[in-house]
Amino acid sequence: MKLGITLAEAAPLEGSVAKSATIAGDETLSIPLKLDLAISNLSLLGLKLPATCAGTEALALGLQQNLTREELLSKGFSFAGTTTIPKLRCEGTFLGPFLGIALSALLSGPENAYALKITAPGG
């Protein structure tokens, strides 16, 4: 099955940078990111299925990284972890509800790995 997946910001992006009290020059960057999940293109064996699907709640990525000040300001950095993919709700022809159940059984659940790289401007 081939999926065209779209992720869009579900809430305003807010985070914090905290200085380390014990290691001079170290910072902790924390960004709780929430993303809406949508499947805009479904195809099976080369046939496009007439349905669109969306997650029933947002994906949550708890991004936290310890960095030096230089890394925070000038270099790219990466986050990795796991998230829970929510159940999917599909709409379209009569197949929609059945696709939602099938895709939820195949894809949703905890411990789904993700990796995200943020690059510095000009990096």
DONU-957621 format. One line per field, with one value per atom (N, C-alpha, C, O, CB): residue number from 1; residue in one letter; atom name; y negated, x negated, z negated. Coordinates in pm, whole numbers, plus 50000, padded with zeros to 5 digits. Last residue first. Glycine has a CB too. Layout:
N
nr = c(NUM; ...) $
rest = c(A; ...) $
atom = c(CA; ...) $
c2 = c(Y; ...) $
c1 = c(X; ...) $
c3 = c(Z; ...) $
END
This chain:
123
nr = c(123; 123; 123; 123; 123; 122; 122; 122; 122; 122; 121; 121; 121; 121; 121; 120; 120; 120; 120; 120; 119; 119; 119; 119; 119; 118; 118; 118; 118; 118; 117; 117; 117; 117; 117; 116; 116; 116; 116; 116; 115; 115; 115; 115; 115; 114; 114; 114; 114; 114; 113; 113; 113; 113; 113; 112; 112; 112; 112; 112; 111; 111; 111; 111; 111; 110; 110; 110; 110; 110; 109; 109; 109; 109; 109; 108; 108; 108; 108; 108; 107; 107; 107; 107; 107; 106; 106; 106; 106; 106; 105; 105; 105; 105; 105; 104; 104; 104; 104; 104; 103; 103; 103; 103; 103; 102; 102; 102; 102; 102; 101; 101; 101; 101; 101; 100; 100; 100; 100; 100; 99; 99; 99; 99; 99; 98; 98; 98; 98; 98; 97; 97; 97; 97; 97; 96; 96; 96; 96; 96; 95; 95; 95; 95; 95; 94; 94; 94; 94; 94; 93; 93; 93; 93; 93; 92; 92; 92; 92; 92; 91; 91; 91; 91; 91; 90; 90; 90; 90; 90; 89; 89; 89; 89; 89; 88; 88; 88; 88; 88; 87; 87; 87; 87; 87; 86; 86; 86; 86; 86; 85; 85; 85; 85; 85; 84; 84; 84; 84; 84; 83; 83; 83; 83; 83; 82; 82; 82; 82; 82; 81; 81; 81; 81; 81; 80; 80; 80; 80; 80; 79; 79; 79; 79; 79; 78; 78; 78; 78; 78; 77; 77; 77; 77; 77; 76; 76; 76; 76; 76; 75; 75; 75; 75; 75; 74; 74; 74; 74; 74; 73; 73; 73; 73; 73; 72; 72; 72; 72; 72; 71; 71; 71; 71; 71; 70; 70; 70; 70; 70; 69; 69; 69; 69; 69; 68; 68; 68; 68; 68; 67; 67; 67; 67; 67; 66; 66; 66; 66; 66; 65; 65; 65; 65; 65; 64; 64; 64; 64; 64; 63; 63; 63; 63; 63; 62; 62; 62; 62; 62; 61; 61; 61; 61; 61; 60; 60; 60; 60; 60; 59; 59; 59; 59; 59; 58; 58; 58; 58; 58; 57; 57; 57; 57; 57; 56; 56; 56; 56; 56; 55; 55; 55; 55; 55; 54; 54; 54; 54; 54; 53; 53; 53; 53; 53; 52; 52; 52; 52; 52; 51; 51; 51; 51; 51; 50; 50; 50; 50; 50; 49; 49; 49; 49; 49; 48; 48; 48; 48; 48; 47; 47; 47; 47; 47; 46; 46; 46; 46; 46; 45; 45; 45; 45; 45; 44; 44; 44; 44; 44; 43; 43; 43; 43; 43; 42; 42; 42; 42; 42; 41; 41; 41; 41; 41; 40; 40; 40; 40; 40; 39; 39; 39; 39; 39; 38; 38; 38; 38; 38; 37; 37; 37; 37; 37; 36; 36; 36; 36; 36; 35; 35; 35; 35; 35; 34; 34; 34; 34; 34; 33; 33; 33; 33; 33; 32; 32; 32; 32; 32; 31; 31; 31; 31; 31; 30; 30; 30; 30; 30; 29; 29; 29; 29; 29; 28; 28; 28; 28; 28; 27; 27; 27; 27; 27; 26; 26; 26; 26; 26; 25; 25; 25; 25; 25; 24; 24; 24; 24; 24; 23; 23; 23; 23; 23; 22; 22; 22; 22; 22; 21; 21; 21; 21; 21; 20; 20; 20; 20; 20; 19; 19; 19; 19; 19; 18; 18; 18; 18; 18; 17; 17; 17; 17; 17; 16; 16; 16; 16; 16; 15; 15; 15; 15; 15; 14; 14; 14; 14; 14; 13; 13; 13; 13; 13; 12; 12; 12; 12; 12; 11; 11; 11; 11; 11; 10; 10; 10; 10; 10; 9; 9; 9; 9; 9; 8; 8; 8; 8; 8; 7; 7; 7; 7; 7; 6; 6; 6; 6; 6; 5; 5; 5; 5; 5; 4; 4; 4; 4; 4; 3; 3; 3; 3; 3; 2; 2; 2; 2; 2; 1; 1; 1; 1; 1) $
rest = c(G; G; G; G; G; G; G; G; G; G; P; P; P; P; P; A; A; A; A; A; T; T; T; T; T; I; I; I; I; I; K; K; K; K; K; L; L; L; L; L; A; A; A; A; A; Y; Y; Y; Y; Y; A; A; A; A; A; N; N; N; N; N; E; E; E; E; E; P; P; P; P; P; G; G; G; G; G; S; S; S; S; S; L; L; L; L; L; L; L; L; L; L; A; A; A; A; A; S; S; S; S; S; L; L; L; L; L; A; A; A; A; A; I; I; I; I; I; G; G; G; G; G; L; L; L; L; L; F; F; F; F; F; P; P; P; P; P; G; G; G; G; G; L; L; L; L; L; F; F; F; F; F; T; T; T; T; T; G; G; G; G; G; E; E; E; E; E; C; C; C; C; C; R; R; R; R; R; L; L; L; L; L; K; K; K; K; K; P; P; P; P; P; I; I; I; I; I; T; T; T; T; T; T; T; T; T; T; T; T; T; T; T; G; G; G; G; G; A; A; A; A; A; F; F; F; F; F; S; S; S; S; S; F; F; F; F; F; G; G; G; G; G; K; K; K; K; K; S; S; S; S; S; L; L; L; L; L; L; L; L; L; L; E; E; E; E; E; E; E; E; E; E; R; R; R; R; R; T; T; T; T; T; L; L; L; L; L; N; N; N; N; N; Q; Q; Q; Q; Q; Q; Q; Q; Q; Q; L; L; L; L; L; G; G; G; G; G; L; L; L; L; L; A; A; A; A; A; L; L; L; L; L; A; A; A; A; A; E; E; E; E; E; T; T; T; T; T; G; G; G; G; G; A; A; A; A; A; C; C; C; C; C; T; T; T; T; T; A; A; A; A; A; P; P; P; P; P; L; L; L; L; L; K; K; K; K; K; L; L; L; L; L; G; G; G; G; G; L; L; L; L; L; L; L; L; L; L; S; S; S; S; S; L; L; L; L; L; N; N; N; N; N; S; S; S; S; S; I; I; I; I; I; A; A; A; A; A; L; L; L; L; L; D; D; D; D; D; L; L; L; L; L; K; K; K; K; K; L; L; L; L; L; P; P; P; P; P; I; I; I; I; I; S; S; S; S; S; L; L; L; L; L; T; T; T; T; T; E; E; E; E; E; D; D; D; D; D; G; G; G; G; G; A; A; A; A; A; I; I; I; I; I; T; T; T; T; T; A; A; A; A; A; S; S; S; S; S; K; K; K; K; K; A; A; A; A; A; V; V; V; V; V; S; S; S; S; S; G; G; G; G; G; E; E; E; E; E; L; L; L; L; L; P; P; P; P; P; A; A; A; A; A; A; A; A; A; A; E; E; E; E; E; A; A; A; A; A; L; L; L; L; L; T; T; T; T; T; I; I; I; I; I; G; G; G; G; G; L; L; L; L; L; K; K; K; K; K; M; M; M; M; M) $
atom = c(N; CA; C; O; CB; N; CA; C; O; CB; N; CA; C; O; CB; N; CA; C; O; CB; N; CA; C; O; CB; N; CA; C; O; CB; N; CA; C; O; CB; N; CA; C; O; CB; N; CA; C; O; CB; N; CA; C; O; CB; N; CA; C; O; CB; N; CA; C; O; CB; N; CA; C; O; CB; N; CA; C; O; CB; N; CA; C; O; CB; N; CA; C; O; CB; N; CA; C; O; CB; N; CA; C; O; CB; N; CA; C; O; CB; N; CA; C; O; CB; N; CA; C; O; CB; N; CA; C; O; CB; N; CA; C; O; CB; N; CA; C; O; CB; N; CA; C; O; CB; N; CA; C; O; CB; N; CA; C; O; CB; N; CA; C; O; CB; N; CA; C; O; CB; N; CA; C; O; CB; N; CA; C; O; CB; N; CA; C; O; CB; N; CA; C; O; CB; N; CA; C; O; CB; N; CA; C; O; CB; N; CA; C; O; CB; N; CA; C; O; CB; N; CA; C; O; CB; N; CA; C; O; CB; N; CA; C; O; CB; N; CA; C; O; CB; N; CA; C; O; CB; N; CA; C; O; CB; N; CA; C; O; CB; N; CA; C; O; CB; N; CA; C; O; CB; N; CA; C; O; CB; N; CA; C; O; CB; N; CA; C; O; CB; N; CA; C; O; CB; N; CA; C; O; CB; N; CA; C; O; CB; N; CA; C; O; CB; N; CA; C; O; CB; N; CA; C; O; CB; N; CA; C; O; CB; N; CA; C; O; CB; N; CA; C; O; CB; N; CA; C; O; CB; N; CA; C; O; CB; N; CA; C; O; CB; N; CA; C; O; CB; N; CA; C; O; CB; N; CA; C; O; CB; N; CA; C; O; CB; N; CA; C; O; CB; N; CA; C; O; CB; N; CA; C; O; CB; N; CA; C; O; CB; N; CA; C; O; CB; N; CA; C; O; CB; N; CA; C; O; CB; N; CA; C; O; CB; N; CA; C; O; CB; N; CA; C; O; CB; N; CA; C; O; CB; N; CA; C; O; CB; N; CA; C; O; CB; N; CA; C; O; CB; N; CA; C; O; CB; N; CA; C; O; CB; N; CA; C; O; CB; N; CA; C; O; CB; N; CA; C; O; CB; N; CA; C; O; CB; N; CA; C; O; CB; N; CA; C; O; CB; N; CA; C; O; CB; N; CA; C; O; CB; N; CA; C; O; CB; N; CA; C; O; CB; N; CA; C; O; CB; N; CA; C; O; CB; N; CA; C; O; CB; N; CA; C; O; CB; N; CA; C; O; CB; N; CA; C; O; CB; N; CA; C; O; CB; N; CA; C; O; CB; N; CA; C; O; CB; N; CA; C; O; CB; N; CA; C; O; CB; N; CA; C; O; CB; N; CA; C; O; CB; N; CA; C; O; CB; N; CA; C; O; CB; N; CA; C; O; CB; N; CA; C; O; CB; N; CA; C; O; CB; N; CA; C; O; CB; N; CA; C; O; CB; N; CA; C; O; CB; N; CA; C; O; CB; N; CA; C; O; CB; N; CA; C; O; CB; N; CA; C; O; CB; N; CA; C; O; CB; N; CA; C; O; CB; N; CA; C; O; CB; N; CA; C; O; CB; N; CA; C; O; CB; N; CA; C; O; CB; N; CA; C; O; CB) $
c2 = c(47332; 47455; 47567; 47675; 47498; 47104; 47106; 47234; 47245; 46988; 47165; 47082; 47081; 47060; 46937; 47514; 47372; 47293; 47345; 47349; 47768; 47709; 47561; 47493; 47729; 48040; 47896; 47838; 47856; 47829; 48353; 48271; 48127; 48096; 48322; 48620; 48486; 48411; 48405; 48410; 48933; 48859; 48727; 48723; 48939; 49178; 49062; 49004; 49024; 48954; 49487; 49407; 49287; 49294; 49494; 49559; 49538; 49441; 49329; 49483; 49623; 49667; 49661; 49748; 49806; 49696; 49632; 49685; 49778; 49653; 49668; 49727; 49657; 49568; 49873; 49744; 49667; 49744; 49867; 49628; 49919; 49810; 49750; 49708; 49704; 50130; 50146; 50044; 50077; 50138; 50032; 50159; 50177; 50232; 50276; 49804; 49789; 49917; 49911; 49756; 49922; 49845; 49824; 49825; 49711; 50047; 50126; 50050; 50108; 50161; 49828; 49941; 50018; 50052; 50035; 49675; 49619; 49728; 49720; 49528; 49848; 49811; 49755; 49785; 49708; 49848; 49973; 49947; 50013; 50065; 49579; 49634; 49762; 49783; 49660; 49570; 49485; 49544; 49559; 49358; 49710; 49774; 49697; 49755; 49786; 49548; 49646; 49716; 49776; 49749; 49264; 49354; 49450; 49432; 49432; 49066; 49086; 49170; 49151; 49151; 49076; 49034; 49054; 49059; 48885; 49218; 49198; 49161; 49209; 49326; 49180; 49170; 49138; 49040; 49060; 49363; 49285; 49292; 49395; 49336; 49327; 49398; 49304; 49182; 49446; 49181; 49197; 49285; 49313; 49061; 49296; 49259; 49285; 49395; 49341; 49178; 49262; 49210; 49093; 49262; 49184; 49117; 49218; 49330; 48997; 49165; 49240; 49158; 49073; 49378; 49008; 49063; 49148; 49196; 48953; 48744; 48876; 48927; 48891; 48975; 48458; 48515; 48653; 48674; 48424; 48267; 48371; 48417; 48414; 48489; 47954; 48057; 48149; 48114; 47995; 47729; 47806; 47907; 47941; 47876; 47442; 47572; 47634; 47594; 47668; 47196; 47200; 47332; 47333; 47165; 47196; 47077; 47097; 47023; 46968; 47449; 47393; 47279; 47266; 47344; 47475; 47563; 47504; 47510; 47701; 47274; 47267; 47353; 47309; 47312; 47369; 47244; 47232; 47186; 47123; 47721; 47607; 47483; 47493; 47627; 47901; 47844; 47744; 47690; 47777; 48151; 48073; 48030; 48112; 48155; 48156; 48182; 48095; 47977; 48158; 48265; 48208; 48250; 48367; 48253; 48284; 48261; 48197; 48086; 48174; 48487; 48417; 48400; 48491; 48494; 48477; 48502; 48420; 48297; 48465; 48612; 48532; 48575; 48692; 48548; 48582; 48651; 48560; 48440; 48689; 48522; 48480; 48576; 48641; 48339; 48747; 48649; 48620; 48686; 48703; 48899; 48852; 48756; 48691; 48971; 48830; 48879; 48822; 48710; 48845; 48891; 48801; 48868; 48952; 48664; 48963; 49004; 48902; 48834; 49142; 49003; 48928; 48962; 48988; 48772; 49207; 49171; 49084; 49090; 49298; 49402; 49273; 49239; 49242; 49274; 49527; 49549; 49415; 49323; 49627; 49602; 49498; 49524; 49540; 49358; 49887; 49826; 49724; 49755; 49934; 50011; 49914; 49847; 49759; 49978; 50161; 50230; 50136; 50177; 50353; 49887; 50028; 50097; 50091; 50093; 49565; 49651; 49792; 49813; 49598; 49252; 49395; 49473; 49451; 49434; 48943; 49026; 49171; 49208; 48983; 48817; 48754; 48840; 48812; 48621; 48840; 48924; 48877; 48895; 49079; 48642; 48663; 48752; 48739; 48527; 48533; 48634; 48649; 48667; 48770; 48248; 48320; 48413; 48376; 48221; 48224; 48226; 48302; 48406; 48289; 48047; 48127; 48112; 48001; 48082; 48032; 48011; 48102; 48221; 48036; 47877; 47975; 47948; 47852; 47969; 47835; 47790; 47898; 48001; 47760; 47730; 47812; 47754; 47638; 47822; 47735; 47688; 47783; 47904; 47678; 47639; 47744; 47682; 47587; 47812; 47564; 47521; 47645; 47746; 47416; 47483; 47581; 47525; 47449; 47712; 47292; 47292; 47393; 47390; 47317; 47490; 47359; 47373; 47455; 47282; 47701; 47702; 47570; 47542; 47823; 47639; 47712; 47709; 47716; 47854; 47517; 47457; 47522; 47467; 47469; 47450; 47549; 47479; 47390; 47653; 47261; 47273; 47380; 47399; 47139; 47345; 47327; 47345; 47436; 47425; 47251; 47278; 47248; 47137; 47194; 47372; 47299; 47340; 47450; 47324; 47316; 47397; 47314; 47201; 47461; 47355; 47282; 47373; 47494; 47233; 47335; 47391; 47302; 47186; 47408; 47381; 47290; 47353; 47417; 47155; 47698; 47596; 47503; 47541; 47659; 47853; 47859; 47753; 47723; 47996; 47840; 47795; 47790; 47729; 47658; 48136; 47991; 47956; 48033; 47942; 48382; 48341; 48189; 48121; 48392; 48621; 48480; 48456; 48503; 48390; 48894; 48844; 48698; 48656; 48928; 49122; 48985; 48918; 48889; 48906; 49466; 49358; 49226; 49217; 49383; 49781; 49657; 49545; 49530; 49624; 50117; 50000; 49877; 49872; 50000) $
c1 = c(47683; 47606; 47637; 47580; 47630; 47829; 47706; 47626; 47514; 47621; 47958; 47963; 47827; 47724; 48006; 47927; 47907; 47917; 47888; 47769; 48177; 48052; 48046; 48148; 48034; 48294; 48315; 48180; 48081; 48372; 48430; 48307; 48345; 48418; 48207; 48581; 48603; 48472; 48410; 48716; 48734; 48609; 48634; 48701; 48491; 48928; 48917; 48778; 48711; 49026; 49103; 48980; 48993; 49060; 48860; 49366; 49330; 49212; 49220; 49450; 49482; 49347; 49315; 49244; 49325; 49838; 49721; 49590; 49588; 49722; 50061; 50011; 49886; 49833; 49983; 50147; 50154; 50098; 50089; 50297; 50123; 50029; 50031; 49927; 50054; 50313; 50178; 50078; 49962; 50183; 50544; 50489; 50344; 50263; 50575; 50580; 50555; 50493; 50400; 50685; 50637; 50514; 50479; 50362; 50526; 50887; 50772; 50641; 50544; 50789; 51048; 51028; 50902; 50820; 51151; 51035; 50994; 50964; 50864; 51102; 51148; 51007; 50954; 50842; 50989; 51409; 51333; 51184; 51102; 51380; 51490; 51484; 51402; 51332; 51623; 51447; 51385; 51377; 51267; 51458; 51596; 51475; 51415; 51340; 51372; 51797; 51834; 51713; 51724; 51929; 51577; 51685; 51716; 51666; 51650; 51475; 51478; 51597; 51706; 51348; 51254; 51379; 51366; 51255; 51412; 51117; 51114; 51253; 51355; 51063; 50916; 51056; 51051; 50988; 51137; 50685; 50716; 50864; 50929; 50634; 50530; 50621; 50656; 50655; 50752; 50195; 50335; 50414; 50368; 50401; 49885; 49965; 50111; 50146; 49922; 49673; 49791; 49865; 49904; 49884; 49313; 49441; 49554; 49532; 49457; 48967; 49085; 49209; 49209; 49091; 48674; 48752; 48865; 48860; 48806; 48447; 48501; 48576; 48543; 48388; 48307; 48387; 48432; 48453; 48510; 48013; 48111; 48183; 48128; 48044; 47899; 47905; 48021; 48113; 47918; 47667; 47791; 47786; 47678; 47814; 47511; 47510; 47649; 47737; 47413; 47540; 47478; 47487; 47472; 47337; 47668; 47676; 47627; 47667; 47598; 47624; 47758; 47771; 47873; 47796; 47347; 47435; 47575; 47636; 47443; 47270; 47228; 47318; 47361; 47081; 47374; 47426; 47392; 47475; 47371; 47432; 47350; 47411; 47490; 47199; 47726; 47638; 47544; 47571; 47718; 47960; 47857; 47754; 47701; 47790; 48298; 48160; 48069; 48098; 48135; 48619; 48532; 48390; 48363; 48574; 48937; 48801; 48721; 48752; 48800; 49185; 49119; 48973; 48893; 49136; 49442; 49299; 49236; 49235; 49237; 49754; 49675; 49529; 49495; 49727; 50010; 49887; 49809; 49800; 49802; 50354; 50224; 50113; 50121; 50192; 50623; 50560; 50421; 50375; 50552; 50703; 50809; 50755; 50834; 50876; 50563; 50551; 50661; 50707; 50414; 50737; 50670; 50664; 50747; 50745; 50773; 50772; 50697; 50606; 50707; 50977; 50873; 50886; 50995; 50887; 51041; 51064; 50949; 50838; 51078; 51042; 51110; 51143; 51259; 51238; 50724; 50846; 50911; 50842; 50814; 50573; 50596; 50728; 50831; 50595; 50382; 50515; 50533; 50510; 50627; 50139; 50148; 50283; 50297; 50112; 50188; 50161; 50180; 50232; 50252; 50339; 50314; 50301; 50393; 50428; 50307; 50316; 50274; 50186; 50228; 50399; 50397; 50401; 50488; 50516; 50324; 50317; 50302; 50201; 50200; 50331; 50402; 50405; 50481; 50339; 50354; 50315; 50400; 50521; 50335; 50227; 50330; 50272; 50155; 50380; 50174; 50140; 50256; 50370; 50106; 50051; 50167; 50120; 50036; 50276; 49822; 49846; 49974; 50002; 49727; 49651; 49770; 49800; 49803; 49893; 49362; 49419; 49539; 49531; 49313; 49195; 49304; 49381; 49456; 49400; 48867; 48974; 49083; 49064; 48920; 48583; 48703; 48814; 48853; 48746; 48242; 48348; 48465; 48448; 48298; 48011; 48108; 48220; 48285; 48162; 47662; 47801; 47888; 47841; 47826; 47339; 47437; 47578; 47610; 47424; 47174; 47189; 47287; 47318; 47057; 47083; 47081; 47089; 47020; 46953; 47279; 47178; 47185; 47283; 47200; 47473; 47352; 47243; 47125; 47387; 47692; 47632; 47498; 47419; 47727; 47762; 47720; 47654; 47570; 47623; 48040; 47897; 47871; 47947; 47837; 48296; 48255; 48105; 48049; 48330; 48534; 48392; 48353; 48375; 48308; 48846; 48765; 48620; 48588; 48815; 49129; 49029; 48952; 48988; 48935; 49398; 49337; 49237; 49258; 49444; 49596; 49470; 49410; 49378; 49370; 49947; 49832; 49707; 49713; 49863; 50049; 50055; 49937; 49837; 50055; 50005; 50138; 50158; 50271; 50162; 49846; 49843; 49984; 50072; 49776; 49881; 49897; 49899; 49948; 50026; 49791; 49785; 49794; 49721; 49655; 49917; 49891; 49890; 49978; 49997; 49848; 49872; 49833; 49728; 49795; 49964; 49913; 49947; 50064; 49974; 49883; 49952; 49884; 49762; 49957; 49941; 49864; 49948; 50066; 49827; 49915; 50000; 49911; 49814; 50097) $
c3 = c(49303; 49272; 49360; 49345; 49135; 49317; 49394; 49376; 49426; 49356; 48997; 49118; 49186; 49122; 49084; 48907; 48876; 49005; 49112; 48807; 48923; 48969; 48934; 48933; 49119; 48756; 48772; 48811; 48741; 48641; 48811; 48813; 48839; 48933; 48921; 48654; 48709; 48701; 48595; 48633; 48642; 48638; 48709; 48813; 48705; 48464; 48553; 48539; 48438; 48520; 48407; 48409; 48502; 48606; 48450; 48204; 48344; 48348; 48298; 48427; 47952; 47985; 48134; 48186; 47935; 47997; 47937; 47995; 48076; 47786; 48285; 48163; 48114; 48181; 48183; 48627; 48504; 48386; 48386; 48476; 48856; 48831; 48692; 48642; 48927; 48873; 48927; 48874; 48850; 49076; 48755; 48706; 48752; 48678; 48756; 48911; 48768; 48711; 48630; 48693; 49157; 49141; 48994; 48958; 49212; 49093; 49139; 49118; 49068; 49288; 49018; 48926; 48964; 48879; 48925; 49254; 49126; 49024; 48953; 49072; 49440; 49453; 49321; 49282; 49566; 49345; 49343; 49355; 49291; 49455; 49390; 49254; 49243; 49144; 49204; 49691; 49590; 49451; 49397; 49583; 49875; 49823; 49705; 49626; 49932; 49971; 49870; 49809; 49702; 49930; 50022; 50060; 49946; 49835; 50188; 49754; 49898; 49933; 49880; 49949; 49476; 49540; 49690; 49744; 49507; 49180; 49325; 49376; 49325; 49396; 48905; 48949; 49098; 49138; 48867; 48707; 48828; 48859; 48842; 48947; 48387; 48477; 48593; 48577; 48402; 48373; 48333; 48430; 48541; 48322; 48278; 48395; 48359; 48318; 48525; 48037; 48059; 48181; 48187; 47933; 48073; 48053; 48073; 48121; 48150; 47986; 48028; 47998; 47909; 47958; 48125; 48015; 48068; 48181; 47926; 48192; 48224; 48102; 47989; 48267; 48344; 48238; 48285; 48404; 48202; 48420; 48450; 48324; 48214; 48518; 48552; 48449; 48479; 48552; 48308; 48706; 48705; 48592; 48544; 48841; 48549; 48617; 48619; 48543; 48548; 48409; 48541; 48616; 48738; 48528; 48158; 48243; 48385; 48475; 48181; 48048; 48048; 48148; 48215; 47909; 48066; 48143; 48157; 48263; 48079; 47883; 48023; 48111; 48218; 48038; 47640; 47697; 47844; 47923; 47621; 47668; 47627; 47691; 47786; 47668; 47564; 47666; 47601; 47494; 47778; 47525; 47457; 47560; 47635; 47342; 47623; 47658; 47574; 47555; 47808; 47700; 47598; 47628; 47656; 47456; 47810; 47857; 47746; 47702; 47984; 47834; 47724; 47758; 47737; 47591; 48044; 48046; 47934; 47939; 48186; 48101; 48007; 48016; 47999; 47862; 48335; 48299; 48205; 48230; 48426; 48243; 48294; 48251; 48147; 48246; 48333; 48244; 48299; 48392; 48095; 48542; 48452; 48346; 48277; 48385; 48864; 48728; 48640; 48662; 48671; 49170; 49077; 48941; 48907; 49068; 49519; 49379; 49295; 49343; 49364; 49805; 49735; 49587; 49536; 49759; 50091; 49951; 49903; 49956; 49862; 50328; 50314; 50168; 50127; 50395; 50414; 50337; 50306; 50262; 50205; 50716; 50617; 50546; 50611; 50683; 50782; 50791; 50679; 50562; 50783; 50737; 50845; 50861; 50946; 50970; 50507; 50633; 50753; 50857; 50648; 50373; 50349; 50484; 50566; 50262; 50233; 50350; 50312; 50229; 50465; 50118; 50087; 50217; 50301; 49995; 50012; 50131; 50088; 50027; 50223; 49772; 49883; 50008; 50101; 49915; 49444; 49558; 49675; 49679; 49529; 49180; 49283; 49392; 49428; 49342; 48856; 48954; 49051; 49009; 48887; 48690; 48742; 48853; 48935; 48795; 48419; 48563; 48595; 48536; 48637; 48174; 48205; 48354; 48407; 48118; 47973; 48106; 48125; 48096; 48216; 47731; 47744; 47874; 47882; 47620; 47706; 47795; 47799; 47864; 47940; 47542; 47528; 47613; 47595; 47379; 47492; 47580; 47568; 47583; 47728; 47263; 47293; 47373; 47329; 47162; 47282; 47286; 47306; 47360; 47399; 47153; 47200; 47188; 47097; 47120; 47038; 47183; 47237; 47356; 47245; 46760; 46825; 46977; 47036; 46786; 46592; 46699; 46773; 46842; 46796; 46398; 46360; 46467; 46433; 46330; 46492; 46373; 46340; 46262; 46254; 46826; 46728; 46610; 46629; 46791; 46933; 46909; 46805; 46711; 46863; 47162; 47022; 47011; 47072; 46929; 47382; 47373; 47230; 47182; 47477; 47506; 47410; 47423; 47469; 47268; 47723; 47656; 47557; 47527; 47756; 47948; 47838; 47771; 47763; 47737; 48219; 48173; 48065; 48090; 48290; 48201; 48213; 48152; 48047; 48145; 48338; 48234; 48252; 48313; 48090; 48553; 48493; 48386; 48348; 48434; 48864; 48726; 48669; 48729; 48715; 49057; 49044; 48896; 48813; 49115; 49283; 49144; 49140; 49212; 49073; 49506; 49480; 49330; 49258; 49549; 49718; 49583; 49572; 49622; 49480; 49928; 49935; 49803; 49778; 50058; 49942; 49873; 49902; 49901; 49722; 50083; 50091; 50029; 50058; 50240; 50000; 50000; 50000; 49924; 49879) $
END
